[in-house]
Amino acid sequence: MLHGWGMSLGWIIGLLVLVAIIWLISQAFTKGGQPIEKKKPALDILKERYARGEIDKQEFETRKKDLL
């Protein structure tokens, strides 16, 4: 009867190890609990800054020219 418990315990421990490995892998692809964002292209960031009014049209055009 003790032998049956040992096999069940081994199966449970194996399952726990598998869950821990999956959790560690998922943590590797997140940053601080938040999904890691892909970096935006510089031109998109420049357009956003212009749209928010952080830079004027002249600066936008100058930086856009530098990027392209």
C-alpha positions in Angstrom: 0.0 0.0 0.0 2.9 2.4 0.7 4.2 1.7 -2.8 1.1 3.1 -4.3 1.5 6.4 -2.4 5.1 6.7 -3.5 4.1 6.5 -7.2 1.3 9.0 -6.7 3.6 11.4 -4.9 6.2 11.1 -7.7 3.5 11.9 -10.3 2.4 15.0 -8.3 6.0 16.2 -7.8 6.6 15.8 -11.6 3.5 17.8 -12.3 4.6 20.5 -9.9 8.0 20.7 -11.6 6.4 21.0 -15.0 4.1 23.8 -13.8 7.2 25.6 -12.3 9.1 25.3 -15.6 6.2 26.7 -17.6 5.8 29.6 -15.1 9.5 30.4 -15.3 9.4 30.5 -19.1 6.4 32.8 -19.0 8.2 35.1 -16.6 11.1 35.3 -19.0 8.8 36.8 -21.6 7.3 39.4 -19.3 8.8 42.4 -17.6 7.6 43.3 -14.1 4.4 41.4 -14.6 3.7 43.4 -17.8 4.2 41.9 -21.3 7.3 43.2 -23.0 6.4 45.7 -25.7 8.1 45.6 -29.1 10.1 48.7 -29.8 8.3 51.2 -32.0 10.1 52.5 -35.1 11.6 56.0 -34.6 9.4 57.5 -37.2 6.2 56.4 -35.4 7.5 57.9 -32.1 8.3 61.1 -34.0 4.8 61.2 -35.4 3.3 60.7 -31.9 5.4 63.5 -30.5 4.3 65.8 -33.3 0.6 64.8 -32.8 0.9 65.6 -29.0 2.4 69.0 -29.8 5.7 68.2 -28.2 7.6 69.4 -31.3 6.6 71.8 -34.0 6.3 71.2 -37.8 9.8 72.4 -38.6 11.4 70.1 -36.0 9.3 67.2 -37.2 10.3 67.7 -40.8 14.0 68.1 -39.8 14.0 64.9 -37.7 12.0 63.0 -40.3 14.5 64.0 -42.9 17.3 62.7 -40.6 15.6 59.4 -40.2 14.9 58.8 -43.8 
